[in-house]
Amino acid sequence: MAKAKWLGHSCVLVTTEGANIIIDPFIKGNPQCPIQLERLPKIDVVLVTHGHADHLGDAIEICIAHDALLIGVYELCVYCQSKGVHKVHPMHIGGSAKFSFGVVKLTPALHGSAIAHPTMVYTGEACGFILVADGSTLYHAGDTALFGDMELIGERNKIDCAFIPIGDNFTMGIDDAVEATLMLHPKIVVPMHYDTFPVIKADPNEFARKLSDADKTIRCCILSPGDEVEY
């Protein structure tokens, strides 16, 4: 059984028997994050869904400091290599790869991906991740709109825990996130990507209520930053 700790926004620290894996490590500058970058445990693997600053975050610094492996789409990995990251595993949408800790598969996400400052740098397509480790399956949707193939993702993967954005404006809002969860049908769903900034303010309890009205078999786990869930 693996553990996933939500560090605010879309940042998730996954603890498995084989590795500590951090997804979208937006720590410095994240008003929700409960820990400082220097207080992270030893990180073995960094997964990044896309190149926006609130998702790429501190990935480069973490990879260099921890000698961690960066996994993401090809273009983003090449960019990070140019900034000093030595260990990368480039992938792309639909691809999967086996590692010592488990299996990673990249899923579609309807979103942009670029380094915006000081000049715009294209970093490939945005993605989500399927992470299979310790006999459990986690789905991190990344930043995305609702799309019909989420039903196929749910059919082809027995998802134990899904992290789904609910904050609207840049991603799905609550109603679309409920529909996405119904299509994915995980055992546990954790809402993310809300309340970090005023423009993505949302009520996770509303999400939980609407999901419960639609399907009481899916457990909605509302985490405070720093809380974790076993799955």
TILUMVO-146061 format. One record per residue (C-alpha): x, y, z; residue number from 1. Coordinates in nm, 3 decimals. Example, Ala and Ser with C-alpha at 12.3 -4.5 7.8 and 13.67 -1.06 7.14 Angstrom:
# residues 2
       xx       yy       zz  resi
    1.230   -0.450    0.780     1
    1.367   -0.106    0.714     2
END
This chain:
# residues 231
       xx       yy       zz  resi
    0.000    0.000    0.000     1
    0.135    0.340   -0.101     2
    0.082    0.679    0.064     3
    0.012    1.013   -0.103     4
    0.063    1.340    0.085     5
   -0.094    1.654   -0.059     6
    0.134    1.957   -0.032     7
   -0.116    2.204   -0.171     8
   -0.214    2.303   -0.526     9
   -0.118    2.002   -0.743    10
    0.190    1.893   -0.549    11
    0.171    1.534   -0.426    12
    0.442    1.340   -0.242    13
    0.401    0.966   -0.298    14
    0.580    0.726   -0.064    15
    0.633    0.372   -0.188    16
    0.858    0.087   -0.080    17
    1.093    0.161   -0.367    18
    1.102    0.539   -0.393    19
    0.988    0.880   -0.276    20
    0.813    1.037   -0.574    21
    0.702    1.400   -0.593    22
    0.455    1.522   -0.855    23
    0.443    1.888   -0.968    24
    0.671    2.013   -0.686    25
    0.548    2.373   -0.650    26
    0.686    2.447   -0.302    27
    0.857    2.785   -0.294    28
    0.595    3.048   -0.370    29
    0.309    2.808   -0.299    30
    0.101    2.970   -0.022    31
   -0.058    2.634    0.061    32
    0.260    2.429    0.097    33
    0.320    2.339    0.464    34
    0.691    2.258    0.435    35
    1.006    2.429    0.312    36
    1.203    2.291    0.022    37
    1.492    2.205    0.254    38
    1.265    1.990    0.472    39
    1.166    1.749    0.199    40
    1.265    1.385    0.250    41
    1.514    1.235    0.005    42
    1.342    1.252   -0.334    43
    1.417    0.977   -0.583    44
    1.179    1.066   -0.867    45
    1.015    1.388   -0.987    46
    0.710    1.375   -1.216    47
    0.608    1.698   -1.388    48
    0.278    1.731   -1.576    49
    0.366    2.049   -1.769    50
    0.591    2.352   -1.779    51
    0.383    2.620   -1.606    52
    0.560    2.770   -1.305    53
    0.305    2.640   -1.052    54
    0.371    2.281   -1.168    55
    0.732    2.265   -1.282    56
    0.791    2.462   -0.965    57
    1.112    2.356   -0.791    58
    1.163    2.041   -0.998    59
    1.499    2.144   -1.139    60
    1.640    2.244   -0.800    61
    1.511    1.923   -0.639    62
    1.654    1.701   -0.914    63
    1.995    1.861   -0.884    64
    2.003    1.862   -0.502    65
    1.868    1.507   -0.461    66
    2.018    1.351   -0.776    67
    1.659    1.259   -0.861    68
    1.521    1.122   -1.186    69
    1.292    1.359   -1.378    70
    1.008    1.201   -1.578    71
    0.792    1.401   -1.816    72
    0.722    1.471   -2.182    73
    1.024    1.488   -2.411    74
    1.033    1.864   -2.464    75
    1.011    1.942   -2.093    76
    1.287    1.693   -2.013    77
    1.514    1.852   -2.274    78
    1.449    2.195   -2.123    79
    1.534    2.068   -1.774    80
    1.852    1.905   -1.904    81
    1.958    2.243   -2.041    82
    1.921    2.380   -1.686    83
    2.147    2.120   -1.526    84
    1.928    1.815   -1.460    85
    2.140    1.507   -1.534    86
    1.893    1.222   -1.488    87
    1.587    1.240   -1.712    88
    1.353    0.987   -1.868    89
    1.166    1.152   -2.158    90
    0.826    1.009   -2.246    91
    0.513    1.118   -2.429    92
    0.136    1.083   -2.421    93
    0.022    0.720   -2.419    94
    0.368    0.584   -2.343    95
    0.452    0.380   -2.038    96
    0.782    0.271   -1.885    97
    0.892    0.031   -1.613    98
    1.121    0.149   -1.337    99
    1.260   -0.015   -1.025   100
    0.978    0.140   -0.819   101
    0.692    0.061   -1.058   102
    0.531    0.172   -1.382   103
    0.461    0.524   -1.509   104
    0.222    0.599   -1.795   105
    0.148    0.940   -1.945   106
   -0.215    1.025   -2.006   107
   -0.367    1.311   -2.207   108
   -0.447    1.642   -2.042   109
   -0.623    1.930   -2.217   110
   -0.404    2.224   -2.118   111
   -0.106    2.430   -2.230   112
    0.260    2.390   -2.138   113
    0.530    2.654   -2.154   114
    0.792    2.836   -1.951   115
    0.647    3.188   -1.952   116
    0.935    3.398   -1.819   117
    1.155    3.572   -1.918   118
    1.056    3.457   -2.267   119
    0.803    3.198   -2.374   120
    0.959    2.852   -2.415   121
    0.749    2.563   -2.548   122
    0.769    2.256   -2.326   123
    0.558    2.002   -2.514   124
    0.207    1.885   -2.434   125
    0.057    1.878   -2.087   126
   -0.006    1.533   -1.943   127
   -0.139    1.338   -1.650   128
    0.021    1.035   -1.488   129
   -0.080    0.681   -1.404   130
    0.159    0.555   -1.136   131
    0.152    0.187   -1.044   132
    0.363    0.098   -0.739   133
    0.332   -0.136   -0.441   134
    0.037   -0.304   -0.611   135
   -0.168    0.020   -0.612   136
   -0.262    0.261   -0.889   137
   -0.264    0.640   -0.858   138
   -0.393    0.879   -1.124   139
   -0.280    1.241   -1.116   140
   -0.480    1.426   -1.379   141
   -0.255    1.731   -1.397   142
   -0.417    2.051   -1.520   143
   -0.695    1.949   -1.753   144
   -1.043    2.006   -1.882   145
   -1.300    1.729   -1.879   146
   -1.259    1.495   -2.176   147
   -1.445    1.181   -2.280   148
   -1.143    0.951   -2.282   149
   -1.132    0.972   -1.903   150
   -1.388    0.694   -1.924   151
   -1.135    0.484   -2.116   152
   -0.864    0.565   -1.859   153
   -1.100    0.441   -1.588   154
   -1.189    0.125   -1.782   155
   -0.827    0.031   -1.852   156
   -0.688    0.110   -1.507   157
   -0.829    0.001   -1.173   158
   -0.758    0.334   -1.007   159
   -0.717    0.322   -0.631   160
   -0.665    0.696   -0.584   161
   -0.720    0.990   -0.820   162
   -0.613    1.351   -0.775   163
   -0.851    1.574   -0.972   164
   -0.846    1.953   -1.020   165
   -1.165    2.136   -0.919   166
   -1.063    2.504   -0.920   167
   -1.215    2.609   -1.256   168
   -1.083    2.897   -1.471   169
   -0.761    2.714   -1.576   170
   -0.896    2.357   -1.532   171
   -1.219    2.171   -1.468   172
   -1.459    2.321   -1.220   173
   -1.658    2.125   -0.965   174
   -1.935    1.996   -1.191   175
   -1.693    1.877   -1.460   176
   -1.468    1.727   -1.193   177
   -1.763    1.525   -1.062   178
   -1.831    1.397   -1.413   179
   -1.462    1.312   -1.458   180
   -1.462    1.118   -1.132   181
   -1.768    0.921   -1.235   182
   -1.594    0.822   -1.560   183
   -1.268    0.731   -1.387   184
   -1.443    0.556   -1.098   185
   -1.151    0.544   -0.853   186
   -1.186    0.398   -0.507   187
   -1.071    0.733   -0.361   188
   -1.071    1.080   -0.515   189
   -0.881    1.378   -0.376   190
   -0.968    1.728   -0.501   191
   -0.669    1.951   -0.584   192
   -0.577    2.272   -0.767   193
   -0.813    2.502   -0.577   194
   -0.788    2.797   -0.333   195
   -0.417    2.853   -0.403   196
   -0.506    3.186   -0.566   197
   -0.835    3.381   -0.564   198
   -0.906    3.299   -0.929   199
   -0.931    2.925   -0.850   200
   -1.128    2.947   -0.527   201
   -1.361    2.648   -0.490   202
   -1.538    2.455   -0.216   203
   -1.419    2.092   -0.191   204
   -1.719    2.010    0.029   205
   -1.950    2.106   -0.257   206
   -1.754    1.870   -0.479   207
   -1.787    1.594   -0.220   208
   -2.163    1.648   -0.182   209
   -2.229    1.645   -0.554   210
   -2.017    1.336   -0.603   211
   -2.195    1.157   -0.319   212
   -2.533    1.244   -0.472   213
   -2.417    1.089   -0.799   214
   -2.226    0.784   -0.669   215
   -2.187    0.687   -0.305   216
   -1.935    0.410   -0.380   217
   -1.650    0.654   -0.446   218
   -1.482    0.793   -0.135   219
   -1.400    1.164   -0.154   220
   -1.105    1.242    0.069   221
   -1.063    1.615    0.133   222
   -0.708    1.675    0.249   223
   -0.555    1.977    0.415   224
   -0.204    2.056    0.292   225
    0.031    1.815    0.469   226
   -0.233    1.543    0.513   227
   -0.189    1.206    0.346   228
   -0.404    0.920    0.229   229
   -0.320    0.551    0.203   230
   -0.445    0.375   -0.107   231
END
